[in-house]
Amino acid sequence: MELTGKLLIAMPGMPDPRFEHAVVLVCAHSPEGAMGLIVNKPLPQPALGELMGQIGIHMTASDRGERASAGSAPILFGGPVETGRGFVLHSRDWPSARRDAGAGGMMQISEQVAMTATRDILEDIAAGEGPRLAQFALGYAGWGPGQLEGEIAANGWLVAEADDTLALDPDYATKWQRALATMGIDPRSLSATAGRA
């Protein structure tokens, strides 16, 4: 089963509290393992604009129309692996025409969503030249060979088709419930215990 670009929705009773009610966008999946970003858990720390200032990137342009407003955007807990490493999950309208399309180390996740983990996207966001939609995450969720498949088989995760709008929207508080709704599932109908037929 190919999981790149899919949403993982944590089942009630998830034993790891870091993933309780998590929605994870799977960014890469292969026989060697999987990597994803939690897209619904803002961290209780400074907004992205403050963090960018700490690394020497300063906002030079105000938000342009629907462009991502970096200054007040929260930083997400992307997962428990390499929590000091940053990732930008964003719409595919970046890199801009003025920047070499090969620059930026962008990884395409779906037709509409990509991930970039280099400084150039932050510089473009600060200059008002970034993607229309963007979320910044610290850390990522990682699984070794067969580990994620095992967790899915053990009823730890539901797998949903990617909803690019849901993955990038800033309504974090209801994202878990809305991800379930894309599958036609009412959260109240889910059991915290796994069953076997």
N, C-alpha and C positions, 0 to 999 in steps of 0.2 A: 504494500500500500504506500503510495507516494503522498507524503504529508506536507511538502513545501507549499506555502501559501494557504494552508488550512488554519482554521482556528481551533485551538484546544480549549475546552470549557471544563473547568474543574468541577467534579462531582461533589455533592455534599459528603462530608466525612473524609475529605482529602486529609491524609495523615500529616502532611507537611504544612504547618500554619502559614508559611511564606506563600503558598499557592492556594490558600483558602479563597474561594470565589474568584479565582484568577481566570482571565481570558488571555491566552498566549497565541500570538501570531507566529507560526512556524516559518522561520526564515530560510532554513536549509535542512535537508533530510537526505541521508544516504545510508548505505550499509555500515558506514563508520560511526553513525550516530546522528543526532539532531541538535539544532540550535534554534531558539526562539526568543521573543521579547514579550514580557507581560505588558499588556496595553491598557490596564485599568487600575493601576496602583500608584497614585502620586506619592512622592516622598514628602515628609514634613520638613523640608529644608528650603533654602532660597530658590527663587524662580530662575529660569534659564538665563535671563538677562544678567543677573548677579553672578552666576557661575561663569558666564562668558567674560565678564569684566575681570574676574579673578585670573583668567588665563590670557588676559591682554587683548581680548576682542571686545570692542565697544560699539554700541548701537550708533550708527551714523545716519539712519533713515527711519522715519516713522513707518508704521504699518501701511502698506500700499494696497488699498482695496481689500481683497480677500487674501492677501499674502499672510503667511503665518506670522503672528505677533509674538516674537521671541521674548520680549522683555518680561511679560507677565506669565508666560507659559510655565506650568509646573514641570518638574523633573520627575520622571517615572522610575519606579523600581523595576528594572527590566528583568531581573532574576538574580539568584544568589551567586553566580559565577563571575569573577573579575568585576567586582562592584565599583572599582575605580575607573573602569573603562566606559567611555560614552559611545552611544549609538544614536543616530538620527533616523527615525522611520518617517518616510515622507512620500508625497505624491510624486508621480513620474515627470512632472514639469520642470525638473532640475536634472542635470545642469542646464543653465541658461545658454542661449546661443553664443554669448560673449565668452563663455568658458569652454575650453576643449572638452568635448563629450567624453573623452577618455580619462579626463582628470576626475578625481573625487573618489575613486575606489568604490563606485556604486554597485550594489548587488540587487539585481531585479528579483523581486519576490513574486509579484503577479503583474498583470497588465497595468495596473494602476498604482502599485505600491513598490517602493524600493527601500533599501537600507544603506546608509553611508556612515562610515566610522572615521572620517578624516576631517581635519580642521577647515578645509576649504568650504564645506557646506555651512559651517557656523559663520565664517566670514561673509558669505553671501547672504545669509539670513540677517546678519547685523547690518548689512548695507542695503537691505530691502530687495535683494535679488535672489532670495531663496525660494524654495518651493511654496506653492499655495497652501499646502497642509503639511505640518511637520510636528513630530513629537520627539523629545529627547529622553533617552533612558540611560540609566547607569546600571551596568551589569547585564547578564543575560541568563537564560535558562538553558542548560545543556544536558544531554543524555548520551550515554555510551552506546555501543552497538547493541541493538535489540532492546535497550532499556525502555524507551518510550513505548514501543509496541507492547511490551510486557505490562506497563502501567495502564495502557488502554484496555488490554485484555482483562486486567484485574479490576475494571470498572472505575479507574481513577479519573479518566478523562472521557468526555464526549468529543467527537471530531465533527466540525461543521465546515461547510464550504466557506471560503473567505468572503467576508462582507467588507470590502475596502473602505466604505464609508464608516462602518462601525469601528474598524481597526484604528482609524485616524481621528475619529471625532473626540472632542474634549469632555463629553459627558461621562466621566469615569464612574460615577456612583451607580448608574443603572446599566452599565455595559454588560455585566454578567447576565442579568435578567434578559436584556435585549438580545444577547447572543443565543441564549436558550430559545427565545421567541422565534429566531430565524429558523429553528428546527421544529417549530410548533410545539415546544415543551413549556409547560407551566412549572416554574421552580418549586411550587408547593407539591407537585406530584412526584418529586424525586425523593428517593430513600437514601439515607446515609449508609446503608449496609448493602453490600454486593450480594447478589443471588445467583444461583446456578439452576438452569432448567434441565 
